[in-house]
Amino acid sequence: MTSIDHKFTQINKRIRNNKDSILKTSEEIKKIKAAIEIKKPRPAVKIKSNIEISLRKAQIKPNFNNKTVLTDSTWHYVELFLKRNKGEEALNYWHQAQNFFKATETLDLLSKPLTTYYCFLNATKALLTFKKIGFDTRHGVSGKSTPGQINLINEIVYLHPRGVLSGLCNYLEEPVVTISVPNTNKRLPESYTLKDILYNLEYIHRAYNLTYSNQTELFVPIEEPRFVHDKSRKKGWIELRLEPEYSTDKEFAKITGFGKDFYYDQIDYYTLRLNKEFKWDAPRNNPTTESLQDLSKYYKNHRKRFRYIYSANKLWYIKRKNLTNGLIDRGTLPLTFAAMHRLSEMSRYDPNTLEKHLEKSYGWLLSEFITKSIHQFVDMVSSEITGDDFRVTGFRT
């Protein structure tokens, strides 16, 4: 055998060995793929034919049957809704709120709080009137500056048991309480600092955290909150995902009442489930009356844990409960209403003090609240009135 023949034989041998190795590797890959159980998402809770029950913006009586409404402004949509549903009295308040909204757009930061607050006041009256929630015509909120330096912690806001704000709290099933003074017959109203109120508002939480970087973050971002069920156990619950950068045990420990759902692999991101469940018996997506009642009760009990930011995207958050400093157990609407009332008092009676606040290191945070709150508040009230979800046009839902 020549040297050339020998080399040719060696080459053929290496080719056969490579082919055998490739074949063996391919077989091993097939075995690994076969061993991996690809988990489909848990089945969604549905009503009627294919209407999935999802987390909605409305906290009280959401309309699960309607798709998201795409509109750049909810004013006309809500107006038509009120006309169709015999809400003439509420419509007058709604028109007033819209007029103050338009006026606000043309004003500077020192003047915006006054018209913004009256937009909030009339929008709230429209909601309460349409929902037939009784309310005292007083504002139900007051404030004062405590002696000392100009600072958000020295701006105190009081919530009173009578007034429009109290009516809003009653609608949301979080009534205003008073605090008894020991050894007297006196009762004091709820009170919070303006700083703590801003801390508890999700739509300015990034601005707050950048301003007060040493304070613990209160809101954890989540993705795809949905209602799912186990057909065999006839149970349902809320499922959600943590964003990949938040899918750590440290972040998970911040969220009480939830557990990891090990039905999923928990590798790229954590999939969590609310520990509490509800009865869900729905043969062919036709739930029993008892199931629908249990779902409604479940939604009402747990919806307040979740917060959203008015945006072109779906931005949902969980508000933490395992904190003591600065945590206020109240919803976004009442706190926004109360904070803007305090700023409106300064805008009207003491603009010099308001200007000094805006010149402080936290001035940007305050300006973010003044400019963003009106869009958040109107969107939330629009959803509560109609039961619908709204998103700006030009984006796929």
C-alpha positions in Angstrom: 0.0 0.0 0.0 1.3 3.3 -1.0 1.6 6.2 1.3 -1.2 8.0 -0.6 -3.5 4.9 -0.1 -2.7 4.9 3.6 -3.6 8.5 4.0 -6.8 8.0 2.1 -7.7 5.1 4.3 -7.1 7.2 7.4 -9.2 10.0 6.1 -12.1 7.7 5.4 -11.8 6.2 8.9 -11.9 9.7 10.5 -15.0 10.5 8.4 -16.7 7.3 9.5 -15.8 8.1 13.1 -17.2 11.6 12.8 -20.4 10.3 11.3 -20.8 7.9 14.1 -20.2 10.7 16.6 -22.6 13.0 14.9 -25.2 10.2 14.8 -24.7 9.4 18.5 -25.0 13.1 19.4 -28.1 13.4 17.4 -29.7 10.4 19.2 -28.7 11.9 22.6 -30.3 15.2 21.7 -33.5 13.4 20.6 -33.6 11.6 24.0 -33.1 14.8 25.9 -35.8 16.5 23.9 -38.1 13.6 24.6 -37.3 13.7 28.3 -38.2 17.4 28.5 -41.9 17.9 29.2 -42.9 21.1 27.4 -45.4 22.8 29.7 -48.3 24.6 28.1 -49.6 27.6 30.1 -52.3 26.7 32.6 -55.8 27.0 31.2 -57.3 30.5 31.5 -60.5 31.1 33.4 -63.2 31.8 30.7 -66.8 32.7 30.6 -69.2 32.1 27.7 -67.2 31.0 24.7 -63.7 32.3 24.6 -63.7 35.4 26.9 -60.7 35.1 29.2 -61.0 36.7 32.6 -58.0 39.0 33.1 -57.0 41.6 35.7 -59.0 44.8 34.8 -58.4 48.4 35.6 -61.8 48.8 37.4 -61.6 47.7 41.0 -65.4 47.6 41.5 -67.6 45.8 39.0 -65.3 45.4 36.0 -66.8 44.5 32.6 -65.1 41.2 31.8 -67.1 40.8 28.5 -65.8 43.9 26.7 -62.5 44.2 24.9 -60.1 47.0 25.7 -61.3 50.3 24.3 -58.7 52.1 22.1 -59.0 55.8 22.4 -56.8 58.8 22.9 -59.3 60.4 25.2 -61.9 58.8 27.5 -64.0 62.0 27.8 -66.3 61.4 24.8 -66.6 57.7 25.4 -67.7 58.2 29.1 -70.1 60.9 28.0 -71.8 58.6 25.5 -71.8 55.8 28.1 -73.6 58.1 30.7 -76.2 59.2 28.1 -77.0 55.6 27.3 -77.3 54.6 30.9 -79.4 57.5 32.1 -76.6 59.3 33.9 -77.7 62.9 33.1 -76.9 64.2 36.6 -73.5 62.6 36.6 -72.9 63.9 33.1 -73.0 67.5 34.3 -70.2 66.8 36.7 -68.3 65.0 34.0 -68.5 68.0 31.7 -67.2 70.2 34.5 -64.3 67.9 35.1 -63.4 68.0 31.4 -63.5 71.8 31.4 -61.0 71.9 34.3 -58.9 69.3 32.5 -58.6 71.5 29.4 -57.9 74.6 31.5 -55.1 72.7 33.3 -53.2 72.1 30.0 -52.5 75.8 29.5 -51.3 76.6 33.1 -47.9 76.6 34.7 -46.9 74.4 37.6 -47.9 76.9 40.3 -51.4 77.1 38.9 -52.0 73.5 37.7 -52.8 72.0 41.1 -55.9 74.2 41.5 -57.7 73.3 38.3 -56.4 69.7 38.5 -58.0 69.3 41.9 -61.3 70.6 40.6 -61.1 68.2 37.8 -60.6 65.4 40.3 -63.5 66.7 42.5 -66.0 66.8 39.6 -64.9 63.5 38.1 -65.3 61.9 41.5 -68.8 63.4 41.9 -69.7 62.0 38.5 -68.6 58.5 39.6 -70.4 58.7 42.9 -73.6 60.1 41.4 -73.7 57.5 38.7 -73.0 54.7 41.1 -75.6 56.1 43.5 -73.1 56.5 46.4 -74.2 59.1 48.8 -71.7 61.8 49.7 -71.5 65.1 51.7 -70.8 68.1 49.4 -67.8 69.0 51.5 -64.4 68.1 50.2 -63.6 65.6 53.0 -59.9 66.5 53.1 -57.8 69.3 54.6 -54.2 70.1 55.2 -51.7 72.3 56.9 -47.9 73.0 57.0 -46.3 72.2 60.4 -43.7 74.6 61.7 -40.1 74.1 60.4 -38.3 74.0 57.1 -40.1 73.7 53.8 -40.3 70.0 53.3 -42.8 67.3 52.1 -42.7 65.7 55.5 -44.0 68.9 57.0 -47.1 69.0 54.8 -49.9 67.1 56.6 -53.0 65.9 54.9 -56.2 65.0 56.8 -58.9 62.6 55.7 -62.4 63.3 57.1 -65.3 60.9 57.5 -67.7 63.2 55.6 -67.2 64.7 52.2 -66.6 63.7 48.6 -63.3 62.0 49.4 -65.1 59.9 52.1 -67.7 59.0 49.5 -64.9 57.8 47.1 -63.4 55.7 49.9 -66.8 54.2 50.7 -67.3 53.3 47.0 -63.9 51.5 47.0 -64.9 49.8 50.3 -62.1 51.4 52.3 -64.0 53.8 54.5 -62.3 56.7 56.3 -61.7 56.0 60.0 -61.1 58.3 62.9 -58.7 57.7 65.8 -59.9 58.1 69.4 -57.9 60.2 71.8 -57.3 58.3 75.1 -59.3 59.6 78.1 -61.4 62.0 76.0 -64.4 62.0 73.8 -62.4 63.4 70.9 -61.6 61.6 67.7 -58.9 62.6 65.3 -59.0 62.2 61.5 -56.6 60.1 59.5 -53.5 62.0 58.7 -50.5 61.4 56.4 -47.5 63.4 55.3 -47.4 64.5 51.7 -44.1 62.6 51.3 -45.7 59.3 52.4 -48.6 59.8 50.1 -46.3 60.3 47.1 -44.4 57.2 48.2 -47.6 55.1 47.8 -48.4 56.2 44.2 -47.3 53.7 41.6 -47.3 56.1 38.6 -44.5 58.2 40.1 -42.7 55.5 41.9 -39.6 55.7 39.6 -39.3 59.5 40.2 -39.8 58.9 44.0 -37.1 56.2 44.1 -34.6 58.4 42.2 -35.4 61.3 44.6 -35.2 59.3 47.8 -32.8 56.5 46.7 -32.3 55.3 50.3 -35.9 54.3 50.7 -37.1 50.8 50.0 -39.0 50.3 46.7 -42.7 49.8 47.3 -43.8 48.4 44.0 -42.7 45.3 42.2 -43.3 45.1 38.4 -45.1 42.1 37.1 -46.1 40.7 33.7 -49.2 38.9 32.3 -51.4 38.7 35.4 -54.1 36.3 34.5 -56.8 34.1 36.1 -56.1 30.3 35.6 -57.7 27.2 36.9 -57.2 23.5 37.6 -60.1 21.6 36.0 -59.6 18.5 38.1 -59.6 20.3 41.4 -62.2 22.9 40.3 -60.1 25.7 41.7 -58.9 29.0 40.2 -56.3 31.6 41.2 -54.3 34.6 39.9 -51.1 33.8 38.1 -48.3 36.2 37.1 -44.7 36.5 36.0 -41.9 38.5 37.5 -39.7 40.4 35.0 -36.4 38.4 34.5 -34.3 41.0 36.4 -36.7 40.7 39.3 -36.8 36.9 39.3 -34.6 36.4 42.3 -35.2 35.0 45.7 -34.5 38.4 47.2 -37.3 40.1 45.1 -39.6 37.1 45.6 -39.3 37.5 49.4 -40.8 41.0 49.1 -44.1 39.7 47.8 -46.3 38.2 50.5 -49.2 36.0 49.8 -47.7 34.5 46.6 -45.8 31.3 46.0 -43.7 30.0 43.1 -45.7 27.8 40.7 -43.4 24.8 40.1 -45.7 23.6 37.3 -43.3 25.9 35.4 -39.5 25.6 35.3 -38.8 29.0 37.0 -35.5 29.3 35.0 -35.7 32.4 32.8 -38.2 34.1 35.1 -40.4 33.3 38.1 -44.0 32.4 37.6 -46.0 33.1 40.8 -49.4 32.3 41.9 -51.6 33.9 44.6 -51.9 31.4 47.4 -55.6 32.1 47.9 -58.0 30.2 45.5 -61.6 30.4 44.4 -64.1 27.7 43.3 -64.3 27.3 39.6 -66.5 24.7 38.1 -67.1 25.6 34.4 -68.0 22.7 32.1 -67.5 23.8 28.5 -66.7 27.3 29.8 -70.1 27.7 31.3 -69.4 28.4 35.0 -71.9 27.7 37.7 -73.6 30.5 39.5 -71.6 29.7 42.6 -68.4 29.8 40.7 -69.2 33.3 39.3 -70.1 34.6 42.7 -66.9 33.2 44.2 -64.8 34.7 41.4 -66.5 38.1 42.0 -65.7 37.9 45.7 -62.1 36.8 45.0 -61.5 39.6 42.6 -62.9 42.2 45.0 -60.7 40.9 47.8 -57.4 40.8 45.9 -57.7 43.4 43.2 -56.4 46.1 45.5 -53.0 44.4 45.7 -52.4 45.3 42.1 -51.7 48.7 40.6 -51.3 49.9 37.1 -49.7 52.9 35.4 -51.6 54.8 32.7 -49.5 54.1 29.6 -49.5 52.9 26.0 -48.2 49.6 27.5 -49.6 47.2 30.1 -47.7 48.2 33.2 -48.9 46.3 36.3 -47.3 46.2 39.7 -47.8 44.5 43.1 -47.8 46.8 46.1 -45.8 45.4 48.9 -47.4 44.8 52.3 -44.5 43.8 54.4 -43.2 47.2 55.2 -43.8 49.5 58.1 -42.2 52.9 57.2 -44.4 55.0 54.9 -46.8 52.3 53.9 -50.5 53.6 53.6 -53.2 51.0 53.2 -55.3 53.0 50.7 -55.9 53.0 47.0 -54.4 55.3 44.4 -57.6 57.3 43.7 -58.1 58.6 47.3 -54.4 59.3 47.9 -54.1 61.2 44.6 -57.2 63.2 45.4 -55.9 64.0 48.9 -52.4 65.0 47.8 -53.7 67.2 45.0 -56.1 69.0 47.4 -53.1 69.9 49.6 -51.2 71.3 46.6 -54.3 73.2 45.4 -54.6 74.9 48.8 -51.0 76.1 48.4 -51.6 77.1 44.8 -54.6 79.2 45.8 -53.6 80.6 49.2 -49.8 80.3 49.4 -48.2 80.1 46.0 -44.9 81.3 47.4 -44.6 78.2 49.6 -45.5 75.9 46.7 -42.8 77.6 44.6 -40.3 76.9 47.3 -41.3 73.3 47.3 -40.8 73.1 43.6 -37.3 74.6 44.0 -36.2 71.9 46.5 -34.3 68.8 45.5 -37.6 66.9 45.3 -39.1 69.5 43.0 -38.9 67.2 40.0 -40.8 64.5 41.9 -43.5 67.1 42.8 -43.7 68.3 39.2 -44.1 64.7 37.9 -47.0 64.2 40.3 -48.7 67.5 39.2 -48.4 66.7 35.5 -49.0 62.9 35.5 -51.7 62.5 38.1 -54.4 64.1 36.0 -54.1 61.5 33.3 -53.9 58.6 35.8 -56.9 59.8 37.8 -59.2 60.4 34.8 -58.3 57.0 33.3 -59.0 55.2 36.6 -62.3 57.1 37.1 -63.3 56.4 33.5 -62.8 52.6 34.1 -64.7 52.7 37.4 -67.7 54.5 35.7 -67.9 52.2 32.7 -66.2 49.0 33.9 -64.0 49.1 30.7 -60.3 49.2 30.1 -58.8 52.0 28.0 -55.5 52.2 26.0 -54.3 54.9 23.6 -54.6 54.1 19.9 -51.8 53.0 17.7 -50.7 50.0 19.8 -51.7 46.3 19.4 -53.5 44.8 22.4 
